[in-house]
Amino acid sequence: MAKYKRYEYSQKVFIPVSLEDQLMPGTLEFAIHTLIETRMDMSVFDGNYKNDETGRSAYDPKVLLKVVLLGYSRGLMSSRRIERACCENVTFMAISCNQRPDHSTIASFVSSMRDEILPLFTDILLVCEEEKLLGGTFFALDGCKLPSNASKRWSGNISDIKKKKEKIEQKVKRLLAEQIEADKNDSDSLTELSNREKQIAKLQKQADRIKKWLKENDAKIGRTGKEIKSNVTDNESAKMHTAHGTIQGYNGQAIVDKKHQIIMHAEAFGCGQDHGHLEPMLDGAKKNLQEIGHSSDYFKGKILTADTNYHSHDNIEKCIEEELDAYIPDLKFRTRDSRFDTQKRHQVQTEKPFKLDDFKHDEVQDQYICPCNKRLKLNVKKFTRDRVIYRRYVADMNDCQSCSLKRRCIRHKNAKRKSLTVPIGVTEDNYSKAMAAKVDSEKGRKIYPQRIAIVEPIFANIRAHKSMNRFTLRGKIKVNIQWILYCMVHNIEKITRYAPA
């Protein structure tokens, strides 16, 4: 007969554990513990507590920050999962000194770090500077769009939200009428009656919530002065288009130093368009650098790269003011680069729309002749748009309506005739054209491609390795705290890896 070792689950075992020995030098948990204990000014939290004479002792902010940063580094975004780790995981027990803060304490701590988060971030940045991890010559800026704790279903213009409320109220009235009718005939079972009551209560709660929200909020106005979509669950979030579809969330921005991919400044914005983020990101980075001892002209003569979403007159002007050597291409820069010619073979072959080159110019009569030999006459002699000077020519409406090439010529569905806009010059302050020439130069084509290797791995690390696929909080302030905490973890990892022992 087989013989096995005996085991008994009811036995008692005492396991001696040295908490300090669990934090091994060279590990991330040791770096988090050491930096918070010795290099970060945690007195910024003292003003939040008034229990020096009376009241219960609070958890030390050092302990709370340690478990939050370690939790985020291991993909634990939920405060409940961090609480559980403090009870079950020996590393979390060690870093918390066997204290076990509950999830509400952890969540409240993270949400309340509005004024403390940037000083803590700059403390870590100062360590990076002292350990010579900053190159200080080449930077890259980009954003990462992430969903937040908000529903796309509750998004829309004010008129759309009002219609949604009215629709819900109508459904409540219909269900109430059905219930009254059922009561008269005594036709519903207790289960059906209970389900209907629950549905009515749920819908009424939604209608009341929207009604309250409409009283407290006005229409959101975008940069162009037009109304943009609001959101009932989190009105500071925005609907954004990403490679993975449309999301309701925030745009986490980061400006990164090339040498060791240290994040100089991080901020989350409730706007998917990147063109409005360069100025606040540069100003934020300058402020952080001044906090660690650098002068206000730190970026003078340094290189900055950003993708086409940041290409705008105002952003280029900001870089000129800061005397930055910026490389921000326009949307069409790849079409001018011969290295991207092979991309065309992977594109679906369709009928190509006509371009300006397909129209012949009659210089004598100052008219353009289309591919069907119809003439476009001068309509506007001179107008300026985006600091480019144009002249507009238009075709006869009858010529376009019966044209067999109309599909390739007129792009807008509602347009009744061809309108040809011809650039004839630029204004003196046209920075966009100068930037395009700079990016297209031999030097520009060597510098700009380095952007992707500097900033994209940051987002890959945060999203893939840290499992930060969505923000769990609501409101820009709280989301911004969460984003900066993740960027702090990233910088601490760099200190662990590259700083001298």
KOLFI-749089 format. One record per residue (C-alpha): residue in three letters; x, y, z. Coordinates in steps of 0.02 Angstrom, whole numbers, padded with zeros to 5 digits, always signed. Example, Ala and Ser with C-alpha at 12.3 -4.5 7.8 and 13.67 -1.06 7.14 Angstrom:
BEGIN
Ala+00615-00225+00390
Ser+00684-00053+00357
// end
This chain:
BEGIN
Met+00000+00000+00000
Ala+00063+00175-00043
Lys+00133+00276+00101
Tyr+00113+00466+00107
Lys+00170+00603+00224
Arg+00037+00648+00351
Tyr-00033+00825+00354
Glu-00155+00915+00470
Tyr-00234+01083+00432
Ser-00290+01113+00611
Gln-00111+01128+00673
Lys-00047+01298+00733
Val+00112+01370+00654
Phe+00211+01521+00713
Ile+00311+01598+00571
Pro+00440+01727+00627
Val+00443+01869+00500
Ser+00560+02019+00504
Leu+00464+02157+00413
Glu+00623+02253+00377
Asp+00705+02100+00296
Gln+00560+02088+00171
Leu+00611+02255+00095
Met+00765+02198+00001
Pro+00884+02330-00070
Gly+00869+02344-00258
Thr+00683+02311-00260
Leu+00547+02436-00300
Glu+00466+02417-00129
Phe+00633+02459-00046
Ala+00650+02614-00157
Ile+00472+02671-00115
His+00503+02643+00071
Thr+00672+02731+00073
Leu+00620+02881-00033
Ile+00464+02916+00070
Glu+00558+02897+00234
Thr+00713+02997+00189
Arg+00688+03104+00034
Met+00507+03159+00026
Asp+00437+03300+00132
Met+00282+03219+00207
Ser+00249+03369+00321
Val+00136+03436+00181
Phe+00000+03324+00254
Asp+00013+03389+00433
Gly-00111+03528+00404
Asn-00246+03402+00361
Tyr-00249+03331+00538
Lys-00311+03416+00697
Asn-00293+03273+00821
Asp-00136+03327+00915
Glu-00232+03351+01079
Thr-00395+03257+01055
Gly-00458+03125+00937
Arg-00398+02957+00877
Ser-00224+02935+00803
Ala-00227+02935+00613
Tyr-00134+02821+00494
Asp+00032+02901+00451
Pro+00026+02974+00273
Lys+00194+02890+00243
Val+00113+02719+00266
Leu-00036+02762+00158
Leu+00071+02832+00017
Lys+00185+02679+00022
Val+00043+02554+00003
Val-00040+02658-00134
Leu+00120+02673-00237
Leu+00163+02490-00214
Gly-00016+02442-00257
Tyr-00014+02546-00416
Ser+00155+02471-00465
Arg+00076+02298-00456
Gly-00082+02339-00549
Leu-00193+02359-00395
Met-00299+02512-00434
Ser-00444+02472-00319
Ser-00429+02529-00138
Arg-00516+02366-00087
Arg-00381+02263-00174
Ile-00245+02366-00089
Glu-00332+02340+00079
Arg-00337+02152+00047
Ala-00153+02150-00002
Cys-00109+02232+00164
Cys-00192+02084+00251
Glu-00127+01942+00140
Asn+00034+01994+00052
Val+00192+01992+00157
Thr+00273+02132+00056
Phe+00124+02247+00086
Met+00126+02195+00270
Ala+00310+02242+00278
Ile+00295+02410+00191
Ser+00143+02457+00298
Cys+00230+02393+00455
Asn+00084+02271+00475
Gln-00043+02412+00484
Arg-00203+02375+00389
Pro-00292+02533+00329
Asp-00466+02498+00263
His-00518+02538+00085
Ser-00615+02696+00131
Thr-00460+02768+00217
Ile-00352+02729+00065
Ala-00480+02800-00058
Ser-00505+02958+00046
Phe-00316+02983+00059
Val-00292+02973-00130
Ser-00440+03087-00168
Ser-00383+03221-00044
Met-00206+03247-00111
Arg-00252+03400-00215
Asp-00121+03518-00142
Glu+00007+03387-00092
Ile+00028+03287-00253
Leu+00140+03408-00350
Pro+00262+03440-00205
Leu+00280+03251-00186
Phe+00308+03233-00374
Thr+00444+03367-00372
Asp+00528+03280-00224
Ile+00551+03126-00333
Leu+00605+03235-00480
Leu+00738+03313-00368
Val+00807+03140-00328
Cys+00814+03103-00515
Glu+00911+03264-00540
Glu+01033+03228-00399
Glu+01063+03052-00465
Lys+01100+03126-00638
Leu+00956+03038-00723
Leu+00902+03193-00819
Gly+00986+03231-00985
Gly+00910+03404-00997
Thr+00933+03421-01185
Phe+00795+03324-01275
Phe+00611+03309-01224
Ala+00455+03230-01296
Leu+00272+03271-01261
Asp+00122+03158-01290
Gly-00044+03105-01215
Cys-00132+02943-01170
Lys-00323+02939-01179
Leu-00402+02829-01048
Pro-00584+02794-01001
Ser-00642+02859-00833
Asn-00776+02815-00707
Ala-00908+02894-00820
Ser-01038+02826-00940
Lys-01047+02872-01125
Arg-01233+02839-01115
Trp-01256+02993-01006
Ser-01166+03108-01127
Gly-01240+03238-01245
Asn-01288+03419-01271
Ile-01405+03500-01144
Ser-01550+03476-01264
Asp-01508+03291-01282
Ile-01500+03268-01093
Lys-01669+03355-01073
Lys-01745+03239-01203
Lys-01673+03089-01111
Lys-01754+03149-00949
Glu-01922+03174-01036
Lys-01910+03001-01115
Ile-01877+02920-00946
Glu-02022+03015-00866
Gln-02138+02957-01005
Lys-02084+02778-00977
Val-02118+02797-00790
Lys-02294+02861-00828
Arg-02325+02714-00945
Leu-02267+02587-00815
Leu-02373+02669-00681
Ala-02525+02661-00795
Glu-02490+02476-00829
Gln-02476+02444-00642
Ile-02641+02531-00605
Glu-02726+02431-00743
Ala-02650+02270-00677
Asp-02709+02310-00500
Lys-02887+02333-00563
Asn-02888+02166-00653
Asp-02779+02079-00524
Ser-02686+02000-00670
Asp-02504+02019-00615
Ser-02412+01895-00506
Leu-02315+01954-00354
Thr-02151+01932-00450
Glu-02209+02038-00598
Leu-02275+02170-00479
Ser-02111+02176-00384
Asn-02007+02188-00544
Arg-02114+02330-00610
Glu-02099+02425-00446
Lys-01910+02406-00449
Gln-01903+02466-00630
Ile-02011+02618-00590
Ala-01903+02662-00439
Lys-01744+02645-00542
Leu-01809+02753-00685
Gln-01878+02884-00566
Lys-01708+02893-00480
Gln-01624+02922-00650
Ala-01749+03058-00696
Asp-01723+03146-00529
Arg-01536+03136-00550
Ile-01542+03216-00722
Lys-01664+03349-00660
Lys-01546+03395-00518
Trp-01397+03396-00636
Leu-01485+03513-00759
Lys-01519+03636-00618
Glu-01336+03639-00566
Asn-01252+03639-00737
Asp-01255+03747-00892
Ala-01201+03701-01068
Lys-01015+03666-01090
Ile-00933+03785-01214
Gly-00782+03727-01312
Arg-00631+03823-01376
Thr-00724+03874-01533
Gly-00865+03952-01434
Lys-00989+03816-01479
Glu-01076+03697-01361
Ile-00990+03531-01332
Lys-01059+03373-01253
Ser-01085+03368-01066
Asn-01090+03212-00957
Val-01207+03182-00811
Thr-01092+03061-00718
Asp-00932+03164-00736
Asn-00952+03330-00825
Glu-00764+03365-00825
Ser-00730+03210-00930
Ala-00749+03213-01119
Lys-00796+03099-01262
Met-00635+03055-01354
His-00595+02959-01512
Thr-00455+02832-01494
Ala-00382+02689-01595
His-00490+02572-01489
Gly-00652+02667-01517
Thr-00741+02811-01432
Ile-00719+02828-01244
Gln-00782+02942-01106
Gly-00629+02991-01008
Tyr-00473+03097-00987
Asn-00314+03133-01083
Gly-00160+03098-00975
Gln-00016+03206-01036
Ala+00170+03183-00998
Ile+00326+03278-01047
Val+00476+03160-01042
Asp+00665+03181-01036
Lys+00757+03076-01163
Lys+00905+03011-01061
His+00813+02889-00947
Gln+00631+02929-00990
Ile+00601+03027-00830
Ile+00431+03115-00829
Met+00459+03301-00799
His+00276+03347-00781
Ala+00111+03255-00791
Glu-00069+03315-00797
Ala-00238+03244-00847
Phe-00354+03349-00955
Gly-00538+03327-00994
Cys-00510+03362-01178
Gly-00461+03240-01314
Gln-00382+03371-01429
Asp-00196+03388-01392
His-00168+03558-01473
Gly-00221+03650-01314
His-00106+03554-01196
Leu+00070+03605-01248
Glu+00070+03773-01159
Pro+00007+03712-00989
Met+00124+03562-00997
Leu+00276+03671-01032
Asp+00227+03793-00896
Gly+00200+03649-00774
Ala+00369+03573-00816
Lys+00454+03742-00794
Lys+00373+03763-00623
Asn+00429+03589-00569
Leu+00606+03623-00627
Gln+00611+03789-00536
Glu+00556+03697-00378
Ile+00711+03587-00389
Gly+00829+03732-00418
His+00833+03768-00605
Ser+00810+03938-00685
Ser+00655+03992-00782
Asp+00750+03981-00948
Tyr+00786+03795-00926
Phe+00711+03750-01097
Lys+00813+03880-01192
Gly+00902+03796-01338
Lys+00835+03623-01293
Ile+00746+03505-01415
Leu+00561+03465-01399
Thr+00465+03343-01507
Ala+00276+03318-01513
Asp+00162+03233-01639
Thr+00048+03314-01768
Asn-00094+03339-01643
Tyr+00007+03479-01562
His+00040+03571-01725
Ser-00040+03743-01712
His+00014+03924-01728
Asp-00008+03957-01541
Asn+00096+03805-01491
Ile+00237+03847-01610
Glu+00232+04027-01549
Lys+00246+03964-01369
Cys+00401+03863-01416
Ile+00477+04016-01499
Glu+00445+04119-01341
Glu+00531+03985-01236
Glu+00673+03978-01367
Leu+00642+03792-01386
Asp+00708+03698-01536
Ala+00539+03617-01571
Tyr+00494+03487-01702
Ile+00304+03474-01720
Pro+00251+03411-01894
Asp+00090+03456-01983
Leu-00039+03326-02035
Lys+00032+03305-02211
Phe+00216+03285-02168
Arg+00217+03100-02216
Thr+00152+03136-02390
Arg+00308+03241-02419
Asp+00427+03109-02351
Ser+00487+02981-02478
Arg+00518+02854-02339
Phe+00330+02831-02322
Asp+00297+02799-02507
Thr+00281+02611-02476
Gln+00129+02641-02365
Lys+00023+02671-02520
Arg+00033+02489-02572
His-00056+02438-02411
Gln-00200+02560-02437
Val-00364+02509-02515
Gln-00363+02567-02695
Thr-00509+02685-02729
Glu-00545+02824-02850
Lys-00428+02965-02804
Pro-00509+03135-02777
Phe-00448+03275-02887
Lys-00315+03391-02817
Leu-00266+03568-02861
Asp-00137+03503-02985
Asp-00277+03423-03086
Phe-00348+03596-03126
Lys-00263+03699-03261
His-00242+03886-03234
Asp-00287+04007-03373
Glu-00175+04153-03325
Val-00248+04270-03456
Gln-00428+04260-03392
Asp-00375+04208-03215
Gln-00486+04055-03217
Tyr-00461+03871-03180
Ile-00510+03731-03299
Cys-00572+03569-03219
Pro-00537+03391-03287
Cys-00703+03403-03382
Asn-00648+03566-03467
Lys-00771+03671-03369
Arg-00714+03839-03303
Leu-00706+03899-03124
Lys-00716+04088-03108
Leu-00640+04202-02977
Asn-00758+04221-02829
Val-00651+04292-02688
Lys-00492+04384-02733
Lys-00405+04371-02565
Phe-00443+04300-02392
Thr-00339+04236-02247
Arg-00362+04075-02149
Asp-00240+04003-02022
Arg-00114+04135-02078
Val-00118+04075-02259
Ile-00179+04192-02398
Tyr-00300+04112-02521
Arg-00399+04151-02678
Arg-00563+04061-02712
Tyr-00634+04005-02881
Val-00806+03927-02906
Ala-00887+03827-03046
Asp-01057+03852-03124
Met-01190+03755-03032
Asn-01265+03679-03190
Asp-01095+03614-03246
Cys-01069+03520-03083
Gln-01243+03445-03065
Ser-01231+03341-03224
Cys-01044+03303-03214
Ser-00993+03119-03219
Leu-00838+03155-03114
Lys-00934+03244-02976
Arg-00894+03109-02848
Arg-00707+03135-02868
Cys-00719+03323-02875
Ile-00844+03379-02741
Arg-00803+03309-02570
His-00940+03386-02464
Lys-01107+03296-02477
Asn-01215+03452-02474
Ala-01107+03555-02593
Lys-01194+03599-02757
Arg-01040+03656-02853
Lys-00852+03645-02849
Ser-00759+03775-02747
Leu-00570+03784-02772
Thr-00465+03868-02638
Val-00292+03916-02702
Pro-00152+03970-02583
Ile-00062+04125-02650
Gly+00046+04171-02501
Val+00069+04172-02314
Thr+00064+04305-02180
Glu+00227+04364-02101
Asp+00191+04268-01940
Asn+00154+04101-02024
Tyr+00251+03988-01906
Ser+00165+03831-01972
Lys+00250+03838-02141
Ala+00420+03870-02063
Met+00393+03721-01946
Ala+00345+03609-02093
Ala+00506+03655-02182
Lys+00604+03623-02022
Val+00530+03449-01998
Asp+00556+03408-02183
Ser+00741+03454-02173
Glu+00874+03319-02160
Lys+00905+03365-01977
Gly+00718+03364-01939
Arg+00695+03191-02014
Lys+00830+03125-01898
Ile+00767+03210-01741
Tyr+00578+03190-01750
Pro+00572+02997-01764
Gln+00660+02986-01595
Arg+00499+03047-01512
Ile+00412+02879-01516
Ala+00555+02790-01424
Ile+00555+02922-01286
Val+00374+02944-01238
Glu+00275+02793-01302
Pro+00361+02666-01186
Ile+00301+02772-01039
Phe+00119+02739-01083
Ala+00156+02556-01123
Asn+00231+02535-00950
Ile+00086+02620-00862
Arg-00052+02535-00962
Ala+00020+02360-00991
His+00136+02329-00843
Lys+00037+02429-00714
Ser-00135+02379-00783
Met-00190+02561-00782
Asn-00322+02542-00918
Arg-00446+02667-00845
Phe-00463+02801-00712
Thr-00566+02742-00565
Leu-00606+02916-00497
Arg-00718+03058-00556
Gly-00678+03242-00580
Lys-00520+03319-00653
Ile-00438+03351-00484
Lys-00452+03170-00424
Val-00410+03096-00595
Asn-00258+03210-00604
Ile-00198+03146-00433
Gln-00213+02966-00493
Trp-00120+03003-00655
Ile+00024+03092-00564
Leu+00038+02948-00438
Tyr+00063+02826-00581
Cys+00194+02941-00658
Met+00280+02949-00488
Val+00288+02759-00483
His+00366+02761-00657
Asn+00500+02885-00601
Ile+00537+02784-00443
Glu+00562+02630-00552
Lys+00691+02728-00652
Ile+00781+02777-00491
Thr+00781+02594-00437
Arg+00854+02538-00603
Tyr+00979+02675-00647
Ala+01029+02766-00488
Pro+01196+02712-00411
Ala+01178+02593-00266
// end
